Amino acid sequence: MASSELFDRLCQELERATKLARLPVRGAVRLALREAGLEANTLTSPQLQALLRTVLPTELGKCGVANGDAVCAALAPVMAEIGTTLAPSAAAPEDLFRRIRGR
């Protein structure tokens, strides 16, 4: 499964910030993305910021990270900085509706 550079950098930063290994981190992030209805290969910086505020802390908690909220809050500015250079441009609204309709 393909992933964006932004997804990869988030996983690297989470590995540094928690005691989780690579695979559990990537799994938790993928589950959070699925819960939010997002995809790793098209992740944008604004989507990532919303993920860090809402869904990801819960997924980290399920992996045994006691302070998931604090970890995500600390990563938010770091990922915002990284996102300015790595994030793909946002999809046009037409592309989104085309995807929803399955065309």
C-alpha positions in Angstrom: 0.0 0.0 0.0 1.4 3.3 -1.0 1.8 6.1 1.5 2.7 9.8 1.3 5.9 11.3 2.6 3.8 13.1 5.2 2.4 9.8 6.5 6.0 8.3 6.7 7.3 11.4 8.5 4.4 11.2 11.0 5.2 7.6 11.7 8.9 8.4 12.2 8.1 11.2 14.6 5.7 9.0 16.6 8.3 6.3 16.9 10.6 8.9 18.4 8.0 10.3 20.7 6.7 6.9 22.0 8.2 3.5 22.8 6.3 1.9 20.0 8.1 0.0 17.2 7.6 0.8 13.5 4.8 -1.6 12.7 2.5 -0.8 15.6 3.0 2.9 14.9 2.1 2.5 11.2 -0.8 0.3 12.1 -2.2 2.8 14.6 -1.9 5.7 12.1 -3.5 3.6 9.4 -6.4 2.7 11.7 -6.8 6.4 12.7 -6.8 7.3 9.0 -9.5 4.7 8.2 -11.6 5.9 11.2 -11.4 9.5 9.8 -12.1 8.4 6.2 -8.7 9.4 4.9 -6.0 7.7 2.9 -2.3 7.5 3.6 -1.3 8.2 0.0 -3.3 11.5 -0.2 -2.9 12.8 3.3 -2.6 16.6 3.4 -1.3 18.8 6.2 -4.8 20.1 7.3 -6.1 16.5 7.4 -3.1 15.5 9.5 -3.7 18.3 11.9 -7.3 17.2 12.4 -6.2 13.6 12.8 -3.7 14.6 15.5 -6.5 16.5 17.4 -9.3 14.0 17.2 -8.7 10.3 16.2 -5.0 9.5 16.6 -4.8 10.0 20.4 -7.4 7.3 20.9 -5.6 4.9 18.6 -2.3 5.5 20.5 -4.1 4.8 23.7 -5.3 1.4 22.3 -1.6 0.7 21.7 -0.7 1.4 25.3 0.5 5.0 25.0 -0.7 6.6 28.2 -0.3 10.2 27.1 -1.6 10.0 23.5 -3.2 13.5 23.8 0.1 15.1 24.9 2.1 13.3 22.3 -0.2 14.4 19.5 -0.3 18.0 20.8 3.5 18.1 20.9 3.7 16.7 17.3 1.1 19.1 15.9 3.5 22.1 15.4 6.3 19.8 14.2 4.1 18.1 11.6 2.7 21.5 10.5 6.2 22.7 9.7 7.0 19.4 7.9 3.7 19.6 6.1 4.4 22.9 4.5 7.1 21.3 2.4 5.9 17.7 2.0 2.1 17.7 1.8 0.6 17.1 -1.7 -1.7 19.8 -3.0 -5.3 19.3 -2.0 -7.5 17.5 -4.4 -10.0 19.5 -6.4 -13.6 19.2 -5.2 -14.4 17.5 -8.5 -11.9 14.8 -7.8 -13.4 14.1 -4.4 -16.9 13.8 -5.8 -15.6 11.6 -8.6 -14.0 9.3 -6.0 -17.2 9.2 -3.9 -19.3 8.2 -6.9 -16.7 5.5 -7.9 -15.8 7.0 -11.3 
